[in-house]
Amino acid sequence: MRRIKTSALNTDETVLNPLYHPNGELIHTPGERISGAHLYLLQRLGIDEVVELVGEKEIQRFIFLAEHESVSIASIKLDESLSSDIYDENGKIILRKGHKFDLEQKDSLYKKGFTDVYRPKPAEEQSISAVRQYREAVAALNELESEAQNITIDLSNIKEFQNVRNKLTQEFVEKQIERMNLHVAPSGKTLRGHINSHINPMHARTDVYKLAHSSVVLNTVKEINNIFKSISQGKSVRGEIIQNVSREIIKCIVRDKDFLLNVANMRAADDYLLSHSVRVAVLATAISTSMGYNPEQVLEIAYGAFLHDIGMLKVPRVILERNRKLSSEERMEIEKHPLYGVTLLQHIMTFPQSTPFIAYQSHERSDGTGYPSRRSTQLIHDYAKIVAIADIYDALISERPYRPALIPYKAMEEIIFLANKKRVDPLVVKAFLNSTSLFPIGSWVEITDGRKGKVIATSAGENTRPVVCILYNHEGKPVSMPERMDLRKYPELKVKKAIDGKGMDVSLTDGF
C-alpha cells in the first residue's frame, strides 16, 4: 500500500495498480490514463491523496479498514441491541446486528483475547460525493475523447524547422518571409465537418459535464503557465507539451464549441499574458476550424497562437503595468516583443515551421500599419492573420491598466470596422463572425421584450439572431427557469442591444 499526494501523480501515464480514495472508494482502475485535466479535477474536488494497492488481499484488507472503525469492547453498551454487525480484525462477523449485547458475551470476548472489535463507519457523504463527481467527470472526459476519436492528427504532415534553433533571429525570419509562400489554403478533410452541432444545453450540460470541460481549459492554463515560466528562466521546453494542449482544445471544439468559447473567458488573476494566450489559442482554433482547415493545420495555428505573445516575457513589467497612455519610447519597447518572441522560441525543442511567423507577424496589418516590419497582405503568413484577429478581439474585451474593457459586441464592431478599412483580412473576420456571431458566445444581450440573457450559440447564417438563454425577466429579476431561445424562430423578437454582464449575479457557466 502506498499513499500518494495527487499533486505528485504523473500525468499522461497509464495506471498500473488500482487507486483508491482513503475512504475505500475506487478512483482509477489499472489501464486508465491520468491526464492533466484529471489531476485538476482531483484537486478541484478536494481529493488531495490517493492510495495505490497491489494484490487482491491488500485491496480487501484496505477496503475493510477504510469502511470500518475500531471500537473498544468496553465502549459497547450492555443490554442494548447492536445497531450493526461486529467484526474481528480479519473482517469475520462475530456478533450480528440486532443481537443484545450482555455481560456474558463481553466476558467471552475478553477471554478470546479481544479488546477491540470493528463496526462500519458512518458514511462520509462529502468524500463519497467528491469521488462520485470525479468518476462522472472522468466519464464526461471519456465521452469527449470518443467524440474526437475519428479525428486523426498526423504529425508527420506538420513541417518543422530543422536544426535552426540557434539561428532564429529577426534577420533569419525576414529572409524566410521573402523566399517562402506565406499563403496556406485549407486542404484535405476539414475539421469543420466533425463539429458536434447537436448539443442541447438545457439537458446535456450537467454540472459535472461543465466541470469536466472547464477542467480542460484550466489545465491548459496551468500547462502554458509552466511553459512560460520555463522559457523565462532559460530552460528548454518539449514541443510535445504544446502539441498535447493544442489537441485537447481541438477535442473540445469538436465536442462543444460554444461551451469552450464561453469557458475560455476565464481569466487568471494578475496574469494577463497567460490568460490572453490561452483565449487567443481557443479563438484562433475556432476561426481556423470555421475557415475549413484540416486537423493538422488547425493544430499548427493553435500551437502558434499559444506562443504568439511569448516575447512579452522580455518586456519590462513596469511598462506592461502602466496605468496611463504609453510614451513613444515605451511603445517602441512593446513593439519589440515579436523580435524577442522569435529568439525565445529557441527554448522549445521542436515546433511547426509556421510558429516563428505567427510569433513574428501576428501584429502586422494588411495595410502595412502593423509591426514589427510594416509588412502588408502578401507578405504576412495566413496563420498570423488568423491569430491577429483573435489577438485584437481579446485585447479589446480585456481590462488593461490604462483603459476599461469593451463589451464583446463593441469589440466585434471594431473588428468589422478594421476589416472594412482593409487593415485586417475580411475573410478571417467573416469566419470569426460565423464561429461566434455578432453578439459573441458568452456575452449579454437585452431582447426587444425587455428580457436579458446570455448568448449561448450561433445561428447559421444569422449573425444578428443568435441563440439566447434568458436569465432575467423584463423587470430585471432572475427567472426561476432559464429559457433557451433561438431568435431565428421568434421573428417578433430580436436583440435590442448588447449589455455589460458584470453586474449580473450568475456564474460563468450559468445558462449553458
C-alpha positions in Angstrom: 0.0 0.0 0.0 1.3 3.4 -1.0 -0.3 6.8 -0.2 0.3 9.4 -2.9 -0.4 13.1 -3.0 -2.5 13.8 -6.1 -0.1 16.7 -6.9 2.6 14.1 -7.2 0.8 11.9 -9.7 2.4 11.7 -13.2 0.1 12.9 -15.9 -0.3 11.1 -19.3 0.8 7.8 -17.7 -1.3 4.6 -17.5 -2.4 3.5 -14.1 -0.6 0.2 -13.3 -2.3 -0.6 -9.9 -5.8 0.5 -8.7 -6.0 3.9 -7.0 -8.5 4.3 -4.1 -9.8 7.2 -2.1 -8.8 6.9 1.6 -12.5 6.2 2.3 -12.2 3.0 0.3 -13.9 4.1 -3.0 -12.2 3.2 -6.2 -10.9 6.2 -8.2 -8.9 4.7 -11.1 -8.6 1.1 -12.4 -5.5 -0.3 -14.0 -5.2 0.7 -17.7 -6.8 4.1 -17.3 -4.7 7.1 -18.2 -4.4 10.1 -15.9 -4.4 13.4 -17.8 -3.7 16.9 -16.6 -7.4 17.5 -16.7 -7.9 14.5 -14.4 -5.3 15.9 -12.0 -7.0 19.3 -12.0 -10.4 17.6 -11.2 -9.0 15.7 -8.3 -7.6 18.8 -6.7 -10.7 20.9 -7.5 -12.9 18.3 -5.7 -10.7 18.2 -2.7 -9.2 14.8 -3.3 -5.6 15.5 -2.3 -4.5 11.9 -1.6 -5.0 8.5 -3.2 -3.9 5.1 -2.2 -2.2 2.6 -4.5 -2.8 -1.0 -3.8 -1.2 -4.2 -5.1 -2.9 -7.6 -4.9 -6.4 -8.8 -4.0 -5.7 -9.4 -0.4 -4.3 -6.0 0.2 -7.3 -4.4 -1.6 -9.8 -6.4 0.5 -7.9 -5.5 3.7 -7.7 -1.8 2.8 -11.4 -1.6 1.9 -12.4 -3.3 5.1 -10.3 -0.9 7.3 -11.4 2.1 5.3 -15.1 1.2 5.8 -14.9 0.1 9.4 -13.7 1.7 12.6 -12.1 0.1 15.7 -14.1 0.3 18.9 -13.1 -1.0 22.3 -15.4 -3.7 23.8 -15.7 -1.7 26.9 -17.4 1.1 24.9 -20.2 -1.1 23.7 -23.3 -0.6 25.8 -24.7 -3.6 27.7 -28.2 -4.9 27.3 -28.8 -2.9 24.1 -29.4 -4.3 20.6 -26.4 -3.9 18.3 -27.1 -1.3 15.6 -24.6 -3.0 13.2 -22.7 -6.2 12.7 -19.5 -6.5 14.8 -16.3 -7.9 13.1 -12.9 -9.1 14.1 -9.7 -7.5 12.6 -9.9 -10.0 9.7 -13.4 -9.0 8.7 -15.2 -12.0 10.1 -18.5 -11.3 11.8 -18.5 -12.2 15.5 -21.8 -10.6 16.5 -24.9 -9.9 14.3 -26.8 -6.7 14.0 -29.8 -6.7 16.4 -28.2 -9.0 18.9 -28.5 -7.9 22.5 -25.0 -7.5 24.0 -24.8 -8.7 27.6 -22.1 -9.1 30.2 -21.6 -12.8 29.5 -20.8 -12.1 25.8 -18.5 -9.3 26.9 -16.5 -11.6 29.2 -16.4 -14.2 26.4 -14.8 -11.8 24.0 -12.2 -10.8 26.6 -11.4 -14.5 27.2 -10.8 -15.0 23.5 -8.3 -12.2 23.5 -10.4 -9.4 22.1 -10.0 -5.9 23.5 -11.2 -4.1 20.3 -13.6 -5.0 17.5 -14.7 -3.4 14.3 -18.0 -1.9 13.1 -19.0 0.0 9.9 -18.1 3.7 9.9 -20.8 6.3 9.4 -21.0 7.2 5.7 -18.7 10.1 4.8 -21.1 11.7 2.4 -18.8 14.6 1.5 -15.9 12.4 0.3 -18.2 9.9 -1.3 -19.9 12.7 -3.2 -16.4 14.0 -4.4 -15.4 10.6 -5.7 -18.7 10.1 -7.5 -18.4 13.6 -9.0 -14.9 12.7 -10.1 -15.9 9.4 -11.8 -18.8 11.2 -13.5 -16.5 13.9 -14.7 -14.0 11.3 -16.0 -16.8 9.7 -17.9 -17.6 13.0 -19.5 -14.0 13.5 -20.5 -14.0 9.9 -21.9 -17.0 11.0 -24.0 -15.0 13.9 -25.2 -12.3 11.5 -26.3 -14.9 9.3 -28.1 -16.4 12.3 -29.9 -12.9 13.1 -31.3 -11.7 9.5 -31.9 -12.4 9.8 -35.7 -10.1 12.8 -35.9 -6.5 11.9 -36.7 -3.8 14.4 -36.5 -0.8 13.2 -38.5 2.2 15.0 -37.0 4.3 13.8 -39.9 2.3 16.2 -42.1 3.4 19.1 -40.0 6.6 20.6 -41.3 9.1 21.6 -38.6 12.1 23.9 -38.6 15.1 21.6 -38.6 18.5 22.5 -37.0 17.8 26.2 -36.9 17.0 26.7 -33.2 20.2 28.7 -32.6 19.7 30.7 -35.8 16.3 32.1 -35.0 16.7 35.9 -35.4 14.8 38.7 -37.0 17.1 38.6 -40.0 16.6 34.8 -40.5 12.7 35.1 -40.3 12.8 38.2 -42.7 14.7 36.1 -45.3 12.2 33.3 -44.9 9.3 35.8 -45.5 10.9 36.9 -48.7 11.5 33.5 -50.1 8.6 31.4 -48.8 5.0 31.1 -49.9 3.1 32.5 -47.0 -0.3 31.6 -48.3 -1.7 28.4 -46.8 -5.1 27.4 -48.2 -7.3 24.9 -46.4 -6.6 21.4 -47.7 -7.6 17.8 -47.2 -10.5 16.8 -44.9 -11.8 19.8 -43.0 -12.0 19.7 -39.2 -15.3 21.6 -39.5 -17.2 18.5 -40.6 -16.5 16.9 -37.2 -18.2 19.6 -35.1 -21.0 18.3 -33.0 -24.0 20.6 -33.6 -26.5 18.5 -31.6 -25.8 19.7 -28.1 -29.0 20.5 -26.2 -27.5 22.7 -23.5 -30.6 22.7 -21.2 -30.3 18.9 -20.8 -26.8 17.7 -21.9 -24.7 20.0 -19.9 -24.9 18.8 -16.3 -22.9 20.5 -13.6 -20.4 17.6 -13.8 -20.2 18.0 -17.6 -19.4 21.7 -17.1 -16.8 20.9 -14.5 -15.1 18.3 -16.8 -14.9 20.5 -19.8 -13.8 23.5 -17.8 -11.0 21.4 -16.4 -9.5 21.0 -19.9 -9.2 24.8 -20.2 -7.9 25.3 -16.7 -5.4 22.5 -17.1 -4.3 24.2 -20.3 -3.8 27.4 -18.4 -1.6 25.5 -15.9 0.5 23.9 -18.6 1.0 27.1 -20.5 2.0 28.8 -17.3 4.6 26.2 -16.7 5.9 26.7 -20.2 6.1 30.4 -19.8 8.0 30.1 -16.5 10.5 27.6 -18.0 11.2 29.9 -21.0 11.6 33.0 -18.9 14.1 31.0 -16.8 16.0 30.0 -19.9 15.0 26.3 -19.7 14.2 24.0 -22.6 10.6 23.0 -23.2 9.4 19.9 -25.0 7.2 20.8 -28.0 5.0 17.7 -27.3 3.5 19.6 -24.3 2.2 22.3 -26.6 1.0 19.7 -29.1 -0.9 18.0 -26.4 -2.7 21.1 -25.1 -3.5 22.0 -28.7 -5.0 18.6 -29.3 -7.2 19.0 -26.1 -8.5 22.3 -27.3 -9.3 20.8 -30.7 -11.2 18.0 -29.0 -13.3 20.5 -27.0 -14.0 22.5 -30.2 -15.3 19.3 -31.8 -17.4 18.2 -28.8 -18.9 21.5 -27.7 -17.5 24.6 -29.5 -19.9 27.1 -27.9 -19.2 26.0 -24.3 -15.5 26.1 -24.9 -15.7 29.7 -26.3 -17.6 30.6 -23.2 -15.3 28.9 -20.7 -12.3 30.5 -22.4 -13.4 33.8 -20.9 -12.0 32.6 -17.5 -9.1 34.8 -16.6 -6.0 34.1 -14.5 -5.7 36.6 -11.7 -2.9 39.1 -12.2 -1.5 37.4 -15.3 -2.8 39.0 -18.5 -0.3 37.3 -20.8 -1.2 33.8 -19.6 -5.0 34.2 -19.9 -4.7 36.1 -23.1 -2.5 33.5 -24.7 -5.0 30.7 -23.9 -8.0 32.7 -25.0 -6.3 33.6 -28.3 -5.5 30.0 -28.9 -9.1 29.0 -28.3 -10.4 31.7 -30.6 -7.9 31.0 -33.3 -8.8 27.3 -33.2 -12.5 28.2 -33.7 -11.7 30.6 -36.5 -9.5 28.3 -38.4 -12.0 25.4 -38.0 -14.7 27.7 -39.4 -12.4 28.5 -42.4 -12.2 24.8 -43.3 -8.6 24.0 -42.3 -7.8 20.3 -41.7 -6.8 19.0 -38.2 -3.0 19.3 -38.8 -3.4 22.9 -40.0 -5.7 23.8 -37.0 -3.2 22.2 -34.6 -0.4 24.4 -36.1 -2.5 27.5 -35.7 -3.4 26.7 -32.1 0.3 25.9 -31.3 1.5 29.2 -32.7 -1.4 31.1 -31.0 -0.3 29.8 -27.6 3.1 31.3 -28.2 2.2 34.4 -30.3 2.9 36.9 -27.5 5.8 34.9 -25.8 8.1 37.9 -26.5 6.2 39.8 -23.9 8.1 37.9 -21.3 11.1 40.1 -22.1 9.3 43.4 -22.0 9.8 45.2 -18.6 6.8 44.5 -16.4 6.8 48.2 -15.3 5.8 49.1 -18.9 3.1 46.5 -19.1 1.5 47.8 -15.9 1.5 51.5 -16.7 -1.9 53.0 -15.9 -1.5 55.8 -18.5 -1.0 56.0 -22.2 2.4 54.8 -23.1 5.1 57.1 -24.2 6.6 56.7 -27.7 9.7 55.1 -26.2 7.6 52.6 -24.1 5.5 51.9 -27.2 8.7 51.1 -29.1 9.7 48.6 -26.4 6.3 46.9 -26.6 6.7 46.7 -30.4 10.0 44.8 -30.0 8.2 41.8 -28.4 7.7 39.9 -31.8 11.5 40.1 -32.2 12.0 38.8 -28.6 9.4 36.1 -29.3 11.4 34.7 -32.3 14.5 34.3 -30.2 12.7 32.8 -27.2 11.4 30.0 -29.5 14.9 28.6 -29.3 14.0 27.2 -25.9 11.4 25.0 -27.5 12.9 21.8 -28.8 10.6 21.3 -31.7 7.9 23.4 -33.3 6.0 23.7 -36.6 7.5 25.7 -39.4 4.7 28.3 -39.1 5.3 29.1 -35.4 8.0 31.7 -35.9 5.9 33.5 -38.5 2.9 33.6 -36.1 5.1 34.9 -33.2 6.7 37.5 -35.5 3.7 38.6 -37.6 0.5 38.4 -35.6 0.8 42.2 -35.0 1.3 43.1 -38.7 -1.7 44.6 -40.5 -2.8 44.0 -44.1 -2.5 47.7 -44.9 1.1 47.9 -43.7 0.4 49.8 -40.5 1.3 47.0 -38.1 4.7 46.0 -36.6 7.5 45.0 -36.3 8.2 45.3 -40.1 5.2 47.1 -41.5 4.5 44.2 -43.9 1.3 44.1 -45.9 -1.1 41.5 -47.2 1.0 39.2 -49.4 4.0 39.2 -47.0 2.0 38.2 -43.9 1.6 34.5 -43.2 -2.1 33.4 -43.4 -1.9 31.8 -39.9 -0.6 35.0 -38.5 -3.6 36.8 -39.9 -5.9 34.4 -38.1 -4.1 34.8 -34.8 -4.1 38.6 -35.3 -8.0 38.7 -35.3 -8.2 36.6 -32.1 -5.5 38.8 -30.5 -7.2 42.0 -31.3 -10.6 40.9 -30.1 -9.3 39.5 -26.8 -7.2 42.6 -26.2 -10.3 44.8 -26.8 -12.5 42.8 -24.3 -9.8 42.7 -21.6 -9.4 45.4 -19.0 -6.0 46.9 -19.1 -4.3 49.3 -16.6 -4.7 52.2 -18.9 -8.3 51.6 -20.2 -11.5 49.7 -19.4 -12.6 46.6 -21.4 -15.1 46.9 -24.3 -18.1 44.7 -24.2 -17.8 41.8 -26.7 -20.3 43.3 -29.2 -18.4 46.6 -29.3 -15.1 44.7 -29.8 -16.7 42.8 -32.7 -17.9 46.1 -34.2 -14.3 47.4 -34.1 -13.0 44.2 -35.8 -15.6 44.6 -38.6 -14.5 48.3 -38.9 -10.9 47.2 -39.3 -11.9 44.7 -42.0 -13.8 47.3 -43.9 -10.8 49.5 -43.8 -8.7 46.5 -45.1 -6.5 46.7 -42.1 -7.2 43.0 -41.3 -8.3 40.1 -43.6 -12.0 40.3 -44.2 -12.2 36.5 -44.9 -10.8 35.8 -41.4 -13.3 38.2 -39.9 -16.2 36.5 -41.7 -15.1 33.2 -40.3 -14.9 34.8 -36.8 -18.4 36.0 -37.2 -19.6 32.6 -38.3 -18.0 30.9 -35.3 -19.2 33.3 -32.6 -21.8 35.7 -34.2 -22.0 39.5 -34.0 -23.0 39.0 -30.4 -20.2 36.7 -29.2 -20.7 33.5 -27.3 -20.9 34.2 -23.5 -21.9 37.9 -24.0 -25.0 39.5 -22.6 -27.9 41.0 -24.6 -31.3 42.5 -24.0 -34.0 41.4 -26.4 -36.9 43.7 -27.5 -39.4 42.5 -24.9 -37.0 43.7 -22.1 -35.7 40.3 -21.0 -31.9 39.7 -20.7 -29.7 36.7 -21.2 -26.5 35.2 -22.4 -25.7 34.3 -26.0 -25.1 30.6 -25.8 -24.9 29.5 -29.5 -24.7 30.9 -33.0 -27.4 30.6 -35.6 -26.1 29.5 -39.0 -26.1 32.4 -41.4 -27.9 34.7 -38.9 -25.2 36.7 -37.1 -27.7 39.1 -35.6 -30.1 36.4 -34.3 -28.1 34.2 -32.0 -29.4 31.6 -29.5 -30.0 33.3 -26.2 -30.6 31.8 -22.7 -33.0 34.1 -20.9 -31.8 34.6 -17.3 -33.6 37.9 -16.2 -37.2 38.9 -16.8 -38.3 42.3 -18.1 -38.3 43.6 -14.6 -34.7 42.8 -14.1 -35.3 39.9 -11.8 -33.7 36.4 -12.1 -36.1 33.9 -13.8 -36.9 30.7 -11.9 -36.4 28.6 -15.1 -33.9 29.7 -17.7 -35.4 29.6 -21.3 -33.4 28.8 -24.4 -34.5 30.9 -27.4 -33.3 30.6 -30.9 -34.1 34.1 -32.2 -34.5 32.8 -35.7 -37.7 31.1 -34.6 -39.1 34.2 -33.0 -39.4 36.8 -35.8 -41.2 39.2 -33.5 -38.1 39.3 -31.2 -34.6 40.4 -31.8 -31.6 41.7 -29.9 -32.4 45.2 -28.7 -28.9 45.9 -27.5 -25.7 44.3 -26.1 -25.2 44.9 -22.4 -22.5 44.6 -19.9 -23.0 41.5 -17.8 -20.6 42.5 -14.9 -23.5 43.3 -12.5 -25.4 40.0 -13.2 -25.4 37.6 -10.3 -24.6 34.5 -12.3 -21.5 32.3 -12.8 -19.6 32.0 -16.0 -21.3 28.7 -17.0 -24.8 29.6 -16.0 -27.2 29.5 -19.0 -25.1 26.9 -20.8 
